Amino acid sequence: MLGFCIVAPMGDAVAKLLGQSVPLGEVLLVRFALQAVVLIPLVIISRRAWRMGPRVFSLVALRTALHIVGIAAMFTALQYLPLADAVAIAFVMPFIMLLLGKYVLGEEVGSRRFVACMVGFIGTLLVVQPSFAAVGLPALLPLVVAVVFSLFMLVTRQIAKQTDPIGLQAVSGVMASVVLLPALLIGQAFGIAPLTMIAPSANEWMLLVGIGLLGTTAHLLMTWSLRYAPSATLAPMQYLEIPVATLIGLLIFHDLPNTLASVGICITIAAGIYVVLRERSLSILRKRAAALRPATGLNRGEAPA
């Protein structure tokens, strides 16, 4: 998940650069098509499992649709907002994921972690306010991203242990390409600006290839992480994406959040770090309780909330 937090903002930065000259639909098509082109040979060579039963296949189709919508909303938001602001606003997502983990998956979420995520959500609202004042409704697009990707990760969690990560991403790339290509052809025919296609320059092709590779790598890392840990544990770690995005935004776009947004980002990061440390502490306590239980016959000893 740490790798995802580093690689994903790099892909967002490339998308922000491309959004100035390449239509959104074309960026999405190349991003997913390259994912399929890169991963299908790996699936064949390594003889990884890619066949899926009806239930898993339908969940993968839903996951792919959520993936397309989420990335489209984020790429659009990046055309209006600084990179760090867009990522920080989207960080209502871990809060939503903790709720989904608790009430949908039945995962344990203690009261302290719950309160810490609410504090992080308040920090996110502080980031929204100046962005909304500056650009209006597009400032809310990262909130759409948060909801969509929370559902995306919930679906991923349901199938992560039943699918190979590389096979899953390869099939998802093919599905997305099959959906996007006809959409672009229709958009081209009717002159729908975001769904038209252009002939990219050599530099734009380099950026398109970069966004495909970065996006594929990031989501492979995320899928692997969900294979080995519950979403309630992983969600707070994603707060680390904010300082990475801030640094990339400064280096490439010379953007820094304003004072109110900076305060909100600091609150969000502090809340996330607290939850990570709390989760680590609880994990240690659970292991100690599990080690004592066989010897003492204790039925209690679970870590506190």
Backbone torsions as a table, in degrees:
resi	resn	phi	psi	omega
1	MET	NA	-33.4	175.4
2	LEU	-62.7	-41.6	176.6
3	GLY	-60.6	-41.0	176.8
4	PHE	-59.7	-42.2	-177.8
5	CYS	-66.1	-22.5	177.9
6	ILE	-87.7	-43.8	-173.4
7	VAL	-77.4	-39.3	-175.7
8	ALA	-59.2	-45.7	177.6
9	PRO	-64.0	-28.9	175.5
10	MET	-63.1	-42.9	176.1
11	GLY	-64.2	-38.3	177.6
12	ASP	-63.1	-39.2	179.4
13	ALA	-63.4	-41.2	177.8
14	VAL	-64.5	-40.0	178.2
15	ALA	-62.9	-38.2	178.8
16	LYS	-63.9	-39.7	177.0
17	LEU	-65.6	-44.0	-177.5
18	LEU	-69.4	-32.1	-176.4
19	GLY	-61.8	-15.2	179.5
20	GLN	-79.1	-15.9	-175.0
21	SER	-140.0	-21.2	-176.3
22	VAL	-112.5	130.5	-179.9
23	PRO	-58.0	148.1	-176.1
24	LEU	-56.2	-47.2	-177.3
25	GLY	-59.8	-39.2	-180.0
26	GLU	-67.3	-39.8	176.6
27	VAL	-60.9	-44.8	-179.9
28	LEU	-63.4	-43.7	-178.7
29	LEU	-61.7	-47.6	-179.8
30	VAL	-64.7	-39.6	-179.5
31	ARG	-59.9	-46.3	-178.1
32	PHE	-78.9	-36.3	178.5
33	ALA	-63.2	-41.0	178.5
34	LEU	-65.9	-35.8	175.0
35	GLN	-57.6	-44.5	179.2
36	ALA	-67.6	-43.3	-177.7
37	VAL	-63.5	-38.3	-178.5
38	VAL	-73.7	-40.6	-169.5
39	LEU	-90.0	-29.0	-178.9
40	ILE	-59.2	-46.3	176.0
41	PRO	-59.6	-36.2	177.9
42	LEU	-64.7	-38.8	178.1
43	VAL	-63.2	-43.7	-178.2
44	ILE	-68.2	-47.8	-176.7
45	ILE	-63.9	-43.5	-176.8
46	SER	-86.8	-2.5	179.8
47	ARG	55.6	40.9	178.5
48	ARG	-75.7	156.0	179.3
49	ALA	-74.4	131.5	176.0
50	TRP	-133.8	-12.6	177.9
51	ARG	-71.5	143.4	-175.2
52	MET	-135.3	145.4	173.5
53	GLY	-73.1	170.4	-176.9
54	PRO	-56.9	-42.4	-178.2
55	ARG	-64.9	-48.6	-178.5
56	VAL	-64.8	-40.4	-179.6
57	PHE	-61.2	-41.9	179.8
58	SER	-66.6	-36.9	177.2
59	LEU	-68.3	-36.2	177.0
60	VAL	-65.8	-39.2	177.4
61	ALA	-63.0	-42.7	177.3
62	LEU	-64.0	-43.7	179.0
63	ARG	-59.9	-41.0	-179.9
64	THR	-65.5	-42.6	178.5
65	ALA	-62.1	-42.8	177.2
66	LEU	-63.7	-38.0	179.6
67	HIS	-62.1	-45.7	-179.8
68	ILE	-62.0	-47.7	-177.9
69	VAL	-64.1	-43.6	-178.5
70	GLY	-63.7	-45.5	-180.0
71	ILE	-67.4	-40.3	178.6
72	ALA	-60.8	-43.0	179.4
73	ALA	-65.3	-40.4	-179.2
74	MET	-68.2	-44.6	180.0
75	PHE	-62.6	-36.6	177.6
76	THR	-68.2	-43.3	179.0
77	ALA	-59.6	-35.4	-177.4
78	LEU	-66.8	-18.5	177.6
79	GLN	-77.7	-13.3	-178.0
80	TYR	-113.7	-26.1	-171.0
81	LEU	-119.1	152.0	169.0
82	PRO	-60.0	151.4	-175.8
83	LEU	-56.3	-48.0	-177.3
84	ALA	-63.5	-40.3	-180.0
85	ASP	-64.5	-44.4	-179.3
86	ALA	-61.2	-44.9	179.7
87	VAL	-66.2	-42.5	-178.0
88	ALA	-64.9	-41.4	178.4
89	ILE	-62.8	-38.1	179.5
90	ALA	-65.7	-9.8	-175.9
91	PHE	-84.5	22.0	157.7
92	VAL	-74.9	-13.0	-177.6
93	MET	-58.1	-48.6	178.9
94	PRO	-58.7	-34.5	176.7
95	PHE	-62.8	-45.8	178.6
96	ILE	-63.5	-40.0	-179.0
97	MET	-65.7	-37.7	177.1
98	LEU	-62.9	-40.2	176.5
99	LEU	-63.7	-44.2	178.6
100	LEU	-64.5	-41.8	178.7
101	GLY	-60.8	-38.5	-178.1
102	LYS	-75.9	-48.0	-169.7
103	TYR	-95.8	-17.6	178.6
104	VAL	-104.4	-46.1	-177.4
105	LEU	-93.8	-11.0	179.3
106	GLY	73.4	23.6	179.2
107	GLU	-78.5	151.0	-179.0
108	GLU	-74.7	125.8	175.4
109	VAL	-131.8	109.1	-177.4
110	GLY	-72.0	161.6	-176.1
111	SER	-63.8	-35.9	-178.9
112	ARG	-67.6	-40.9	177.2
113	ARG	-66.1	-37.4	179.1
114	PHE	-62.3	-46.1	179.2
115	VAL	-64.1	-41.6	-179.8
116	ALA	-61.7	-38.7	178.6
117	CYS	-70.6	-31.1	174.7
118	MET	-66.4	-38.6	175.7
119	VAL	-62.7	-42.7	176.5
120	GLY	-60.7	-36.4	177.6
121	PHE	-64.8	-39.5	176.6
122	ILE	-62.0	-41.0	176.0
123	GLY	-60.0	-38.3	178.0
124	THR	-63.1	-39.4	178.5
125	LEU	-62.6	-33.8	177.4
126	LEU	-66.1	-28.8	177.0
127	VAL	-77.1	-35.8	-178.8
128	VAL	-63.3	-40.8	-169.9
129	GLN	-56.0	-55.0	-179.9
130	PRO	-66.9	-32.5	178.9
131	SER	-67.3	-40.7	178.9
132	PHE	-65.2	-39.9	178.7
133	ALA	-63.7	-31.5	-175.8
134	ALA	-83.5	-43.4	-171.4
135	VAL	-121.1	-7.4	178.6
136	GLY	80.7	-143.4	-172.4
137	LEU	-57.6	-33.6	177.8
138	PRO	-56.1	-21.6	177.6
139	ALA	-65.6	-18.6	179.9
140	LEU	-88.4	-8.5	179.6
141	LEU	-57.5	-39.6	176.7
142	PRO	-61.2	-25.4	175.0
143	LEU	-68.0	-36.9	173.8
144	VAL	-62.0	-42.5	177.1
145	VAL	-57.9	-43.2	-177.9
146	ALA	-61.3	-46.4	-179.4
147	VAL	-65.3	-46.0	-177.1
148	VAL	-64.1	-45.0	-177.3
149	PHE	-75.5	-22.9	171.3
150	SER	-64.0	-44.8	176.4
151	LEU	-66.1	-39.2	177.8
152	PHE	-57.5	-46.6	-178.8
153	MET	-72.2	-30.2	175.2
154	LEU	-64.4	-44.9	177.2
155	VAL	-64.4	-41.9	178.6
156	THR	-59.3	-42.0	178.7
157	ARG	-60.0	-35.0	-178.2
158	GLN	-69.7	-27.9	-174.4
159	ILE	-114.8	-3.8	-172.8
160	ALA	-60.5	-38.0	-177.7
161	LYS	-84.1	-6.7	-179.8
162	GLN	-106.8	-1.6	-178.0
163	THR	-134.9	152.7	172.7
164	ASP	-79.7	133.1	-175.9
165	PRO	-56.1	-42.6	-178.5
166	ILE	-69.9	-42.6	176.9
167	GLY	-62.1	-40.3	178.8
168	LEU	-61.7	-46.7	-178.5
169	GLN	-68.7	-33.2	177.7
170	ALA	-65.4	-48.0	179.1
171	VAL	-62.9	-40.9	179.4
172	SER	-62.9	-39.6	177.9
173	GLY	-62.5	-40.4	178.6
174	VAL	-65.9	-45.8	-179.8
175	MET	-58.8	-47.3	-178.3
176	ALA	-62.7	-40.4	179.8
177	SER	-64.8	-39.4	179.3
178	VAL	-64.1	-33.9	178.6
179	VAL	-77.8	-42.7	-171.7
180	LEU	-75.6	-35.7	-176.6
181	LEU	-61.7	-50.4	176.2
182	PRO	-61.2	-35.8	179.4
183	ALA	-62.4	-39.3	179.2
184	LEU	-70.7	-36.4	178.0
185	LEU	-64.9	-40.8	177.4
186	ILE	-67.0	-42.9	179.5
187	GLY	-62.4	-38.4	178.0
188	GLN	-64.9	-41.3	-177.9
189	ALA	-66.3	-35.2	-176.8
190	PHE	-101.4	4.4	176.7
191	GLY	68.3	34.1	176.7
192	ILE	-81.7	110.2	-168.2
193	ALA	-51.9	-49.8	-177.8
194	PRO	-66.6	-18.3	-176.5
195	LEU	-108.5	15.0	175.0
196	THR	-86.3	169.7	179.7
197	MET	-126.4	144.2	176.5
198	ILE	-125.7	171.0	173.8
199	ALA	-92.4	105.4	-177.4
200	PRO	-65.9	150.5	173.3
201	SER	-75.8	173.2	179.8
202	ALA	-60.0	-41.5	179.5
203	ASN	-66.2	-39.7	178.7
204	GLU	-66.7	-35.8	176.1
205	TRP	-62.9	-39.5	178.0
206	MET	-62.1	-42.3	178.9
207	LEU	-67.8	-38.8	178.1
208	LEU	-63.3	-42.8	176.7
209	VAL	-63.5	-40.8	179.0
210	GLY	-61.1	-43.2	-178.8
211	ILE	-67.7	-33.8	176.9
212	GLY	-65.4	-45.6	-179.1
213	LEU	-67.8	-43.6	-179.8
214	LEU	-65.8	-43.7	179.7
215	GLY	-63.9	-41.5	178.8
216	THR	-63.1	-46.0	-179.7
217	THR	-63.4	-45.5	-177.8
218	ALA	-59.1	-46.6	-175.0
219	HIS	-78.4	-22.2	169.5
220	LEU	-64.9	-44.6	178.8
221	LEU	-61.7	-43.4	179.8
222	MET	-63.4	-42.4	179.9
223	THR	-64.3	-42.0	177.2
224	TRP	-61.3	-41.1	-178.7
225	SER	-62.9	-40.7	179.8
226	LEU	-69.3	-17.5	178.4
227	ARG	-72.8	-24.9	-171.3
228	TYR	-118.0	-6.0	-178.6
229	ALA	-147.9	150.5	179.2
230	PRO	-69.9	153.7	-177.0
231	SER	-61.8	-33.4	180.0
232	ALA	-64.9	-27.8	177.2
233	THR	-79.1	-41.0	-174.5
234	LEU	-79.4	-31.5	-174.0
235	ALA	-54.0	-47.2	-177.6
236	PRO	-64.5	-28.0	-179.9
237	MET	-62.0	-25.3	-177.3
238	GLN	-67.8	-14.0	174.8
239	TYR	-59.5	-23.6	179.7
240	LEU	-66.1	-15.6	177.0
241	GLU	-65.5	-26.2	-175.8
242	ILE	-67.0	-52.9	178.7
243	PRO	-62.9	-32.0	176.6
244	VAL	-64.1	-45.9	179.1
245	ALA	-63.7	-37.4	178.5
246	THR	-62.6	-44.0	179.9
247	LEU	-65.0	-44.0	179.3
248	ILE	-64.8	-42.2	178.5
249	GLY	-61.1	-37.9	178.4
250	LEU	-68.1	-44.6	-175.3
251	LEU	-70.1	-39.0	-173.6
252	ILE	-95.1	-44.6	-172.5
253	PHE	-108.7	-4.6	-178.9
254	HIS	58.2	35.4	178.5
255	ASP	-102.3	138.4	170.6
256	LEU	-133.7	141.4	176.7
257	PRO	-61.2	149.4	176.7
258	ASN	-74.1	-177.4	-171.4
259	THR	-60.9	-48.5	-178.2
260	LEU	-64.1	-43.1	178.2
261	ALA	-64.3	-38.1	178.9
262	SER	-63.0	-41.9	176.6
263	VAL	-61.1	-44.9	178.7
264	GLY	-61.3	-41.1	178.8
265	ILE	-64.0	-42.6	179.9
266	CYS	-63.3	-40.5	177.9
267	ILE	-63.6	-43.3	-179.3
268	THR	-63.0	-45.2	179.7
269	ILE	-64.1	-43.7	-179.6
270	ALA	-60.6	-42.8	178.6
271	ALA	-63.4	-41.8	179.8
272	GLY	-64.4	-42.8	179.2
273	ILE	-63.5	-40.3	177.8
274	TYR	-59.0	-44.9	-177.9
275	VAL	-64.8	-39.4	178.1
276	VAL	-61.4	-47.3	-179.6
277	LEU	-65.1	-38.3	178.4
278	ARG	-64.2	-42.2	179.4
279	GLU	-63.1	-40.4	178.9
280	ARG	-63.3	-43.4	178.9
281	SER	-61.9	-43.9	178.9
282	LEU	-63.9	-37.3	179.4
283	SER	-62.2	-42.2	178.7
284	ILE	-63.9	-43.7	179.6
285	LEU	-63.7	-38.9	178.8
286	ARG	-64.3	-41.1	179.9
287	LYS	-64.0	-40.9	178.1
288	ARG	-64.5	-41.8	179.1
289	ALA	-64.0	-39.9	179.4
290	ALA	-66.5	-34.8	179.5
291	ALA	-70.6	-32.9	-179.4
292	LEU	-79.5	-30.6	-171.2
293	ARG	-59.5	-45.5	-179.3
294	PRO	-62.6	-32.7	-176.9
295	ALA	-81.2	-32.6	-173.7
296	THR	-105.2	-15.6	-177.0
297	GLY	73.1	20.6	-178.5
298	LEU	-68.8	139.3	171.6
299	ASN	-98.6	-14.7	179.0
300	ARG	-105.7	-173.8	178.4
301	GLY	114.8	-0.1	177.0
302	GLU	-62.1	151.1	-179.5
303	ALA	-65.7	147.5	177.6
304	PRO	-66.3	166.3	-176.0
305	ALA	-62.5	NA	NA
